[in-house]
Amino acid sequence: MTIVTDVGAPDPAPTPIPAETRGDHRGSWIPNWGMITTRFMELRRRRGLMIALIAVNIGIPVVFLGVRLISHAVAPKSYGPAGGYSIFTTLVAGFMYVFGFVVAAVVGCTAGSVDLGEGMFRHLVITGRSRLALYFARIPAGLAIVIAMVAVGYTIVCAVCVFAAPTQLNYDGVNVPVGLSRPALDSWAAAHADKVICDFNFRGGPGSSQPPPNVTCGGQSIGPPPGTVIRTKDGGTVTVPAAESPALIRAFAVTVANQDYADYHSNFLVPSTTLMVQVGLWIALEATIGFIVGLGLSSLMGQRTVAVILLIVLELILTPIFSRHIISHLLNVQRGIVGVAMAHIEPGGLPTPFSGGGSGGGGGNPLIPESTLASSLVIVAWIVFWTAIGAWRMKTRDA
């Protein structure tokens, strides 16, 4: 008996291999390198967004410093040096800090809504990739662009402020050598007594029972005229001599310089290396917060425009108001605003953002009170909260 095999019969179907066995990690919430680079390329190809990033973070500082460099080169007597400590603090606290947050928030809002806006969300979901991985891939991709732009602009500012800094300190309108010790400043003041007496601030205090000497400043005489009888604090009297002796003028100039030494010593020609590193990290953290909040908010709302407007209002309107005006029943709410917390942890040596003095109360309108620990916790809470909110909305959104 011969058995003939049916050649046309199909082979039995292969047994499915579990995903864990064949190495398919599409269900993992951790994004792989390919997902991150894809998100990066999607953002980088948006030319309008990249032009805005470059214009704000790099273009505006370059134009500002370039104009100062050219002006000083053409007319050095009319225009001061392009760099220096004061220019550094002005650009960092007055511009890069605020607009770095705004631009980073715009990038975050774009990254969080681009898939929905272009109708690609459904196609991403049907690939089987974890929605959490799709969301988390946007964070390193977006930060790689934002931090790189901020770093380039900040490096240019630091370079110009260091290498194009003034060589002599202008203090109270007088060109004074920088870095003098107290005895050295006293010697310099004695040699330039008229300038010190006319221009330096004199606030009385120890040694001020002696009246100011009669010195001519700008065509006008300061100090009482000769022959004037002045009553001192101890009840005695002092008669202004007919002619001031040079020794008396020099001694008074030294007294004024001694009073101003602490203020003089706090002035710098160039920012220190430590300050530049600390400020760079501070600005990078501000940009990171702006991106993550924008990413989470736009993911929650499902679109970009309103999210961008809300974050601009928060940074440019609400934060300056709440950081300086105490509202009794809302004080804890004010402390919970991330911009207020960031202002409290800014490196020393910078003016407080949104104009004014430092958080220590040096300005006429200091920041609201908040500890460094509380500020740090507020910053961490904002990062964690908006990351969690954005990931949750991504996971629960209908495809």
Stockholm file with secondary structure:
# STOCKHOLM 1.0

chainA/1-399         MTIVTDVGAPDPAPTPIPAETRGDHRGSWIPNWGMITTRFMELRRRRGLMIALIAVNIGIPVVFLGVRLISHAVAPKSYGPAGGYSIFTTLVAGFMYVFGFVVAAVVGCTAGSVDLGEGMFRHLVITGRSRLALYFARIPAGLAIVIAMVAVGYTIVCAVCVFAAPTQLNYDGVNVPVGLSRPALDSWAAAHADKVICDFNFRGGPGSSQPPPNVTCGGQSIGPPPGTVIRTKDGGTVTVPAAESPALIRAFAVTVANQDYADYHSNFLVPSTTLMVQVGLWIALEATIGFIVGLGLSSLMGQRTVAVILLIVLELILTPIFSRHIISHLLNVQRGIVGVAMAHIEPGGLPTPFSGGGSGGGGGNPLIPESTLASSLVIVAWIVFWTAIGAWRMKTRDA
#=GR chainA/1-399 SS CCCCCCTTSCCCCCCCCCHHHHTCCTTCSSCCHHHHHHHHHHHHTCHHHHHHHHIIIIIHHHHHHHHHHHHHHHCTTTSCCSCSHHHHHHHIIIIIHHHHHHHHHHHHHHHHHHHHHTTCHHHHHTTTCCHHHHHHTHHHHHHHHHHHHHHHHHHHHHHHHHHTCCSSEEETTEEECTTCCHHHHHHHHHHTHHHHHHHSCCCCCTTTTSCCCCEEETTEEESCCTTCEEECTTSCEEECCSSCCHHHHHHHHHHHHHHHHHHHHTCCSSCCHHHHHHHHHHHHHHHHHHHHHHHHHHHHHTCSHHHHHHHHHIIIIIHHHHHHSCCGGGHHHHHTCHHHHHHHTCCTTSCCTTSSCCTTTTSSSCCCCCCHHHHHHHHHHHHHHHHHHHHHHHHHSCC
#=GC SS_cons         CCCCCCTTSCCCCCCCCCHHHHTCCTTCSSCCHHHHHHHHHHHHTCHHHHHHHHIIIIIHHHHHHHHHHHHHHHCTTTSCCSCSHHHHHHHIIIIIHHHHHHHHHHHHHHHHHHHHHTTCHHHHHTTTCCHHHHHHTHHHHHHHHHHHHHHHHHHHHHHHHHHTCCSSEEETTEEECTTCCHHHHHHHHHHTHHHHHHHSCCCCCTTTTSCCCCEEETTEEESCCTTCEEECTTSCEEECCSSCCHHHHHHHHHHHHHHHHHHHHTCCSSCCHHHHHHHHHHHHHHHHHHHHHHHHHHHHHTCSHHHHHHHHHIIIIIHHHHHHSCCGGGHHHHHTCHHHHHHHTCCTTSCCTTSSCCTTTTSSSCCCCCCHHHHHHHHHHHHHHHHHHHHHHHHHSCC
//
